[in-house]
Amino acid sequence: MKIYSKISDIQYYLPPKLLSNEDLVFDNPDWRMDDIEKKTGIKYRYICEDAQTSKDIALLACEKIFNSNVRRSDIDFLIVVTESPEYIAPAMSCDLQNILGLKTSIASFDVNLGCSGFVYGLMIADSILCSNNYSNGLLVCVDTYSKYISSNDRTCRPLFSDAASATLITASKKKTVGPFVLGTDGSGYKDLMVKNSGTIKNIDTERNLYFMNGSAVFMFTMRVVPKAVNDLLIKEKCNTEDIDLFVFHQASKLVIDNLKRLLKLSNEKVFENYQLVGNTVSSSIPIALSQAKSAKKIKKGSVVMLVGFGVGLSWGATIIRYN
Amino acid sequence: MKIYSKISDIQYYLPPKLLSNEDLVFDNPDWRMDDIEKKTGIKYRYICEDAQTSKDIALLACEKIFNSNVRRSDIDFLIVVTESPEYIAPAMSCDLQNILGLKTSIASFDVNLGCSGFVYGLMIADSILCSNNYSNGLLVCVDTYSKYISSNDRTCRPLFSDAASATLITASKKKTVGPFVLGTDGSGYKDLMVKNSGTIKNIDTERNLYFMNGSAVFMFTMRVVPKAVNDLLIKEKCNTEDIDLFVFHQASKLVIDNLKRLLKLSNEKVFENYQLVGNTVSSSIPIALSQAKSAKKIKKGSVVMLVGFGVGLSWGATIIRYN
């Protein structure tokens, strides 16, 4: 019998330290915070303590999964999507296997992607679960971009929150995930990057490792995301009326508002939580899904489109059916 | 119709700079090179020039794929397995998409694994190809560990070569890849690692970033690899006589000799190329497969078992049928 996959739980963790717009102005008296907030729409960001790493917060998100409906020994594979691992090697997933007390017969690996990472991770998890007849996979998304961003980076600091999410993917008799539209345009490789890292070593003494060409990334998003949405609708032979809710990567107000405009989507059809959560990179879609479910915007029977886009440059869209 | 996958081409690139045992003694007059060579069995390593990066050599391996039997526009997804990317972000695969001139509608991502990486990459590629009805995937393995290893590191420097490989995975009517036995034991997380990297920043001024606890990794290998081989034989309902050739990760003479001894395998059944190639991390199995085919040790009809193991700690085994 052919096996499909479904999302059966999403848990997340936001670190307790809140960074308000007032805090940003305190550090940078010359910033016109009203102008910045008009564009970003973001009022608060969640920031890790200095000693708190991506692994620490990933662990806390995963533990919530085991508080609910699955045992540790039920997990067959573990995928961690991150661009801010504690170390380049080994993979964080290997460390988590041990700390979480998962069995040693699991497949574990890390995937290096940013804001498109949840959709890619879901495609990879769905493919592995279905092809290998697995029962349960854990998809962890985690980033701590705050550790890369200097206190006076006006492009990035107002946007990004640190966050971790854990998504439980389980075997299903019905198809609930997919199809997928995925893409890559490496010509924008340098528009979003962690500089002076990897084996190119020219380490700054300042903690200013993250670079974003904001306008280039905005133009890229407006060029590829509406096309990806339309390509996916064609692939699924449906139209926007058949989709109950659109969950875009929560990049910023400017991005979400313009996507709504270009795609002619009403406010009711588009979930937003960037205002109080910030841009949480690859955790942004799973956190939004979790909050949309709590807010009853996703119910049994809902058809939801997910669209992630960012560093790479890379994008991915898919449809989830809540049966 | 159910689709399977097959390996339809393997190409690789070794950088031109050769490092001999004499070169190592020249740098380290106190090393007893005869004793070291008795354990490693390795006579030469291939080392990148200072300015030559993992992306540079990955590119050269990939270009050889397009010299033969596939067009750039035929590639549907690109996976890069690496632990020595130029940058932490974006993923190298995104950059390669653009430099190689692949279409923008491909899925691209990097996987962070070491010496188990080819088997994991093959499992991921096989799953994605089969689940998404893709025609062609490119699996790139590349590492430049020499950039992490200091000139006086006696444990690591005699072992590792820099290398890149590109493996073309295509749709097949017959099942030729799998099943898989995969495992993770993060309790050995610190036995093999790239220190002072990622977001844990305490950068040495010396280029001494790679750490291996040689005896711990050896003990791990002897504990998990024979069990993985036997588990896979049971899963496939066959025994060692049914396997024409074993291709282990080319860790060292000590490791390969002891695996042969524990598994009671004859020399004819075990492919070896570490002597002249060194330990090329995740490229070690694809380079061995390519050389075994050139040496006619793999022919049409051959059944080959692949076993990778290393950093994580992580391991993976699978069976390939050359139809």
Interface residues (C-beta under 8 A of the other chain):
Chain A: T53 S54 F77 L78 E83 S84 P85 E86 Y87 I88 A89 P90 A91 S93 C94 D95 L96 Q97 N98 I99 L102 T104 S105 I106 A107 S108 F109 D110 V111 N112 L113 G114 Y120 M123 I124 D126 S127 I128 C130 S131 N132 T144 K147 Y148 P179 F180 L182 G183 T184 D185 G186 S187 Y189 L192 M193 V194 K195 S197 G198 T199 I200 K201 I203 V311 G312 L313 S314 G316
Chain B: T53 S54 F77 L78 E83 S84 P85 E86 Y87 I88 A89 P90 A91 S93 C94 D95 L96 Q97 N98 I99 L102 T104 S105 I106 A107 S108 F109 D110 V111 N112 L113 G114 Y120 M123 I124 D126 S127 I128 C130 S131 N132 T144 K147 Y148 P179 F180 L182 G183 T184 D185 G186 S187 Y189 L192 M193 V194 K195 S197 G198 T199 I200 K201 I203 V311 G312 L313 S314 G316
